[in-house]
């Protein structure tokens, strides 16, 4: 998702505020947490490269990353899960509220 946002907004001028319910993504992308090993490291590198391009385009002071706790993000969570349901995605790791 972060990579898609970076690509979508790369040529659009103005300030950029990225809100996400993944604390890991926000904290690592904006340099507050270190990146260790893992299968996601190639995705991190691609996203970080795109963020570097954004910073060169807009200026680092014009880009903010904000973590939104999942419980405060229920509308977006609901809408995104609705799209995944249409594609027959089954939730296993993070079941939906009320699911058993």
HUWO-V491873 format. One record per residue. N is the residue number from 0. RES is the residue in one letter. SS is DSSP state (hx for helix, st for strand, lp for the rest). PHI is phi in radians with two decimals (none if undefined). NEAR is the number of other C-alpha atoms within 12 Angstrom. Layout:
BEGIN
n={N/N}
res={RES/RES}
ss={SS/SS}
phi={PHI/PHI}
near={NEAR/NEAR}
END
This chain:
BEGIN
n={0/1/2/3/4/5/6/7/8/9/10/11/12/13/14/15/16/17/18/19/20/21/22/23/24/25/26/27/28/29/30/31/32/33/34/35/36/37/38/39/40/41/42/43/44/45/46/47/48/49/50/51/52/53/54/55/56/57/58/59/60/61/62/63/64/65/66/67/68/69/70/71/72/73/74/75/76/77/78/79/80/81/82/83/84/85/86/87/88/89/90/91/92/93/94/95/96/97/98/99}
res={X/X/X/X/X/X/X/X/X/X/X/X/X/X/X/X/X/X/X/X/X/X/X/X/X/X/X/X/X/X/X/X/X/X/X/X/X/X/X/X/X/X/X/X/X/X/X/X/X/X/X/X/X/X/X/X/X/X/X/X/X/X/X/X/X/X/X/X/X/X/X/X/X/X/X/X/X/X/X/X/X/X/X/X/X/X/X/X/X/X/X/X/X/X/X/X/X/X/X/X}
ss={lp/hx/hx/hx/hx/hx/hx/hx/hx/lp/lp/lp/lp/lp/lp/st/st/st/st/st/lp/lp/hx/hx/hx/hx/hx/hx/hx/lp/lp/lp/lp/lp/lp/lp/lp/lp/lp/lp/hx/hx/hx/hx/hx/hx/hx/hx/hx/hx/hx/hx/hx/hx/hx/hx/hx/hx/lp/hx/hx/hx/st/st/st/st/st/lp/lp/hx/hx/hx/lp/hx/hx/hx/hx/hx/hx/hx/hx/hx/hx/hx/hx/hx/lp/lp/lp/lp/lp/lp/lp/lp/lp/lp/lp/lp/lp/lp}
phi={none/-1.10/-1.09/-1.08/-1.12/-1.06/-1.20/-1.14/-1.70/-0.99/-1.84/-1.67/-1.29/1.86/-1.29/-2.25/-2.11/-1.82/-1.96/-2.61/-1.62/-1.72/-1.08/-1.00/-1.08/-1.08/-1.15/-1.30/-1.14/-1.76/1.32/-1.52/-2.13/-1.36/-1.78/-1.82/-1.26/2.54/-1.17/-1.51/-0.98/-1.07/-1.20/-1.04/-1.08/-1.11/-1.12/-1.14/-1.09/-1.19/-1.15/-1.04/-1.09/-1.05/-1.12/-1.20/-1.31/-1.82/1.67/-1.02/-1.17/-1.71/-2.21/-2.25/-2.02/-2.18/-1.46/-2.02/-0.97/-0.90/-1.21/-1.72/-2.14/-1.13/-1.16/-1.12/-1.06/-1.07/-1.13/-1.18/-1.17/-1.05/-1.13/-1.19/-1.04/-1.05/-1.73/1.08/-1.37/-1.78/-1.54/-2.05/-1.29/-2.19/-1.09/-1.22/-0.99/1.52/-1.35/-1.91}
near={18/30/25/15/21/28/20/16/24/25/18/14/16/18/20/26/23/29/26/27/24/22/20/24/31/31/24/26/35/30/17/14/13/15/22/13/11/10/10/15/17/15/21/29/22/19/27/26/21/25/36/24/21/32/25/17/22/22/17/19/16/18/28/24/30/22/23/22/17/19/16/14/17/18/13/18/23/17/13/17/21/18/14/15/14/11/11/10/15/16/16/9/8/13/13/21/13/6/10/8}
END
